[in-house]
């Protein structure tokens, strides 16, 4: 089973949880502990925001100064599980 929290057809994770970073962290935890293969839509790992299509297809912000580093570290920890 391929599990995902967001894709090019849905609003971004951060938008779906109303900007609540604790809810986003819980969603990530469930994604990585649920049976199946977790899939991460580009940009979600750095806190990229975006609403409905086409807003959810924003360009990847390569400037690390605008990244949500706490969220980034959380993704890395979960991947390490």
Backbone as a printed PyTorch tensor [residue, N CA C, xyz], in Angstrom:
tensor([[[ 0.8340, -1.1660,  0.0000],
         [ 0.0000,  0.0000,  0.0000],
         [ 0.8850,  1.2370,  0.0000]],

        [[ 0.5960,  2.1680, -0.8730],
         [ 1.3170,  3.4400, -0.9420],
         [ 0.5250,  4.4750, -0.1480]],

        [[ 1.1280,  5.0090,  0.9010],
         [ 0.4530,  5.9740,  1.7730],
         [ 1.0010,  7.3760,  1.5330]],

        [[ 0.1140,  8.3540,  1.4900],
         [ 0.5530,  9.7270,  1.3140],
         [-0.3690, 10.6780,  2.0580]],

        [[ 0.1800, 11.8270,  2.4030],
         [-0.5870, 12.8730,  3.0670],
         [-0.9610, 13.9850,  2.1000]],

        [[-0.2360, 14.0870,  1.0280],
         [-0.5110, 15.1100,  0.0360],
         [ 0.0240, 14.6960, -1.3050]],

        [[-0.4950, 15.3370, -2.3390],
         [-0.0330, 15.0660, -3.7000],
         [-0.3350, 16.2830, -4.5570]],

        [[-0.0840, 16.1610, -5.8430],
         [-0.3700, 17.2630, -6.7550],
         [-1.8730, 17.4800, -6.9250]],

        [[-2.6980, 16.6110, -6.3390],
         [-4.1510, 16.7270, -6.4300],
         [-4.8030, 17.2240, -5.1400]],

        [[-4.0010, 17.4980, -4.1060],
         [-4.5500, 17.9040, -2.8090],
         [-3.8370, 19.1470, -2.2990]],

        [[-4.4820, 19.8730, -1.3880],
         [-3.7530, 20.9610, -0.7280],
         [-2.5530, 20.3960,  0.0340]],

        [[-1.5920, 21.2420,  0.3200],
         [-0.4080, 20.8240,  1.0700],
         [-0.7760, 20.4220,  2.4890]],

        [[ 0.0550, 19.5500,  3.0740],
         [-0.1730, 19.0570,  4.4320],
         [-0.3680, 20.2030,  5.4170]],

        [[ 0.5110, 21.1680,  5.3890],
         [ 0.4320, 22.2750,  6.3400],
         [-0.8880, 23.0310,  6.1920]],

        [[-1.3830, 23.1690,  4.9890],
         [-2.6520, 23.8540,  4.7550],
         [-3.8160, 23.0050,  5.2720]],

        [[-3.7380, 21.6840,  5.0800],
         [-4.8360, 20.8080,  5.5090],
         [-5.0040, 20.7800,  7.0270]],

        [[-3.9260, 21.0420,  7.7650],
         [-4.0230, 21.0470,  9.2340],
         [-4.1240, 22.4730,  9.7740]],

        [[-4.4470, 23.4130,  8.9180],
         [-4.6550, 24.7830,  9.3390],
         [-3.4140, 25.4660,  9.8830]],

        [[-2.2410, 25.0340,  9.4350],
         [-0.9890, 25.6220,  9.8900],
         [-0.5180, 25.1180, 11.2390]],

        [[-1.2470, 24.1830, 11.8280],
         [-0.8960, 23.6350, 13.1480],
         [ 0.2540, 22.6370, 12.9940]],

        [[ 1.4400, 23.0250, 13.4010],
         [ 2.6300, 22.1860, 13.2210],
         [ 2.5930, 20.9240, 14.0820]],

        [[ 1.8980, 20.9700, 15.2180],
         [ 1.7570, 19.7580, 16.0360],
         [ 0.8930, 18.7180, 15.3280]],

        [[-0.1890, 19.1690, 14.6970],
         [-1.0370, 18.2490, 13.9300],
         [-0.2710, 17.6850, 12.7340]],

        [[ 0.5420, 18.5240, 12.1040],
         [ 1.3460, 18.0590, 10.9700],
         [ 2.3330, 16.9930, 11.4330]],

        [[ 2.9380, 17.1810, 12.6040],
         [ 3.8880, 16.1960, 13.1440],
         [ 3.1730, 14.8830, 13.4440]],

        [[ 1.9650, 14.9600, 13.9870],
         [ 1.2000, 13.7450, 14.2680],
         [ 0.8500, 13.0230, 12.9690]],

        [[ 0.4580, 13.7760, 11.9620],
         [ 0.1440, 13.1730, 10.6560],
         [ 1.3730, 12.4770, 10.0700]],

        [[ 2.5380, 13.1180, 10.1910],
         [ 3.7750, 12.4950,  9.6890],
         [ 4.0680, 11.2070, 10.4410]],

        [[ 3.8800, 11.2300, 11.7590],
         [ 4.1080, 10.0340, 12.5640],
         [ 3.2080,  8.8900, 12.0910]],

        [[ 1.9380,  9.1820, 11.8810],
         [ 1.0070,  8.1530, 11.4070],
         [ 1.4030,  7.6460, 10.0230]],

        [[ 1.8280,  8.5560,  9.1560],
         [ 2.2550,  8.1630,  7.8060],
         [ 3.3790,  7.1400,  7.8590]],

        [[ 4.3550,  7.3680,  8.7380],
         [ 5.5270,  6.4970,  8.7750],
         [ 5.3550,  5.2540,  9.6370]],

        [[ 4.3010,  5.1840, 10.4420],
         [ 4.1040,  4.0010, 11.2820],
         [ 2.9440,  3.1400, 10.7990]],

        [[ 2.1790,  3.6080,  9.8420],
         [ 1.0780,  2.8390,  9.2820],
         [ 1.6410,  1.8050,  8.3170]],

        [[ 1.0460,  0.6070,  8.2390],
         [ 1.5500, -0.3980,  7.2950],
         [ 1.5220,  0.1300,  5.8610]],

        [[ 2.5870, -0.1260,  5.1400],
         [ 2.6850,  0.3180,  3.7570],
         [ 3.9170,  1.1750,  3.5450]],

        [[ 3.9820,  1.7870,  2.3960],
         [ 5.1370,  2.5960,  2.0100],
         [ 4.7610,  4.0710,  2.0760]],

        [[ 5.4720,  4.8610,  2.8930],
         [ 5.1670,  6.2880,  2.9510],
         [ 5.6940,  7.0100,  1.7180]],

        [[ 4.9050,  7.9680,  1.2500],
         [ 5.3110,  8.7870,  0.1140],
         [ 5.2300, 10.2530,  0.5440]],

        [[ 6.2690, 11.0170,  0.2380],
         [ 6.3270, 12.4270,  0.6290],
         [ 6.3040, 13.2810, -0.6320]],

        [[ 5.3260, 14.1680, -0.7360],
         [ 5.2180, 15.0800, -1.8670],
         [ 6.2550, 16.1850, -1.6890]],

        [[ 7.0250, 16.4550, -2.7270],
         [ 8.1230, 17.4220, -2.6270],
         [ 7.6440, 18.7140, -1.9620]],

        [[ 8.4940, 19.2500, -1.1270],
         [ 8.1940, 20.5050, -0.4550],
         [ 7.5260, 20.3390,  0.8960]],

        [[ 6.7700, 19.2490,  1.0820],
         [ 6.1360, 19.0250,  2.3880],
         [ 7.1840, 18.8620,  3.4740]],

        [[ 8.3320, 18.3090,  3.1210],
         [ 9.3820, 18.0670,  4.1140],
         [10.0150, 19.3560,  4.6330]],

        [[ 9.8020, 20.4660,  3.9380],
         [10.3700, 21.7390,  4.3880],
         [ 9.2860, 22.7490,  4.7440]],

        [[ 8.0350, 22.2880,  4.8340],
         [ 6.9400, 23.1500,  5.2560],
         [ 6.3710, 24.0400,  4.1720]],

        [[ 6.4930, 23.6220,  2.9080],
         [ 5.9300, 24.4010,  1.8070],
         [ 4.4150, 24.4520,  1.9430]],

        [[ 3.8540, 25.6430,  1.8630],
         [ 2.4100, 25.8290,  1.9830],
         [ 1.7860, 25.8400,  0.5990]],

        [[ 0.4970, 25.6290,  0.5400],
         [-0.2070, 25.6890, -0.7290],
         [-1.6110, 25.1450, -0.6000]],

        [[-2.5420, 25.8190, -1.2350],
         [-3.9420, 25.4140, -1.1930],
         [-4.2900, 24.4850, -2.3370]],

        [[-5.4800, 24.6850, -2.8770],
         [-5.9600, 23.8370, -3.9700],
         [-5.1800, 24.1100, -5.2490]],

        [[-5.2550, 23.1660, -6.1600],
         [-4.5730, 23.2450, -7.4450],
         [-4.9280, 24.5610, -8.1420]],

        [[-3.9780, 25.3090, -8.6210],
         [-2.5740, 25.0230, -8.8420],
         [-1.6530, 25.4970, -7.7110]],

        [[-2.2140, 26.0510, -6.6320],
         [-1.3930, 26.5810, -5.5400],
         [-0.5600, 25.4850, -4.8800]],

        [[-1.0050, 24.2470, -4.9390],
         [-0.2670, 23.1450, -4.3180],
         [ 0.9630, 22.7330, -5.1200]],

        [[ 1.1450, 23.3230, -6.2790],
         [ 2.2920, 22.9800, -7.1400],
         [ 3.3510, 24.0790, -7.1380]],

        [[ 3.4430, 24.8060, -6.0350],
         [ 4.4590, 25.8550, -5.9330],
         [ 5.8450, 25.2700, -6.1640]],

        [[ 6.7530, 26.1310, -6.5780],
         [ 8.1370, 25.6970, -6.8020],
         [ 8.8000, 25.3540, -5.4710]],

        [[ 9.7230, 24.4200, -5.5270],
         [10.4880, 24.0310, -4.3510],
         [11.3610, 25.2030, -3.9080]],

        [[11.2680, 25.5970, -2.6340],
         [12.1250, 26.6770, -2.1450],
         [13.5130, 26.1250, -1.8000]],

        [[14.4890, 26.3920, -2.6190],
         [15.8220, 25.8310, -2.3860],
         [16.6310, 26.6290, -1.3700]],

        [[16.1490, 27.7920, -0.9800],
         [16.8130, 28.5980,  0.0340],
         [16.4790, 28.0130,  1.4090]],

        [[17.4430, 27.3730,  2.0390],
         [17.2030, 26.6930,  3.3070],
         [16.8140, 27.6560,  4.4290]],

        [[17.0460, 28.9300,  4.2520],
         [16.6800, 29.9040,  5.2790],
         [15.1740, 30.0480,  5.4270]],

        [[14.3990, 29.6310,  4.4320],
         [12.9400, 29.7230,  4.5220],
         [12.3010, 28.3820,  4.8940]],

        [[13.1240, 27.3660,  5.0860],
         [12.6040, 26.0410,  5.4440],
         [12.1750, 25.9910,  6.9030]],

        [[11.1980, 25.1520,  7.1900],
         [10.8130, 24.8340,  8.5680],
         [11.7830, 23.7470,  9.0380]],

        [[12.8730, 24.1550,  9.6670],
         [13.9210, 23.2010, 10.0450],
         [13.4680, 22.2200, 11.1180]],

        [[12.5680, 22.6330, 12.0040],
         [12.0420, 21.7100, 13.0180],
         [11.2440, 20.5920, 12.3430]],

        [[10.4200, 20.9710, 11.3810],
         [ 9.6760, 19.9650, 10.6150],
         [10.6000, 19.0780,  9.8110]],

        [[11.6230, 19.6780,  9.2040],
         [12.6230, 18.9310,  8.4210],
         [13.2820, 17.8510,  9.2790]],

        [[13.6790, 18.2380, 10.4950],
         [14.3110, 17.2800, 11.4030],
         [13.3410, 16.1770, 11.8020]],

        [[12.0660, 16.5330, 11.9760],
         [11.0650, 15.5250, 12.3130],
         [10.9210, 14.5050, 11.1870]],

        [[10.8800, 14.9880,  9.9460],
         [10.8200, 14.0700,  8.7980],
         [12.0310, 13.1250,  8.8240]],

        [[13.2110, 13.6800,  9.0570],
         [14.4440, 12.8770,  9.0660],
         [14.4020, 11.8080, 10.1640]],

        [[13.9150, 12.1740, 11.3400],
         [13.8050, 11.2090, 12.4350],
         [12.8520, 10.0740, 12.0610]],

        [[11.7310, 10.4140, 11.4740],
         [10.7440,  9.3950, 11.1030],
         [11.2950,  8.4760, 10.0140]],

        [[12.0000,  9.0440,  9.0550],
         [12.6080,  8.2200,  8.0020],
         [13.6160,  7.2590,  8.6170]],

        [[14.3120,  7.7080,  9.6700],
         [15.2930,  6.8600, 10.3480],
         [14.6890,  5.6860, 11.1020]],

        [[13.3880,  5.7610, 11.3790],
         [12.7370,  4.6290, 12.0620],
         [12.8490,  3.3790, 11.2260]]])
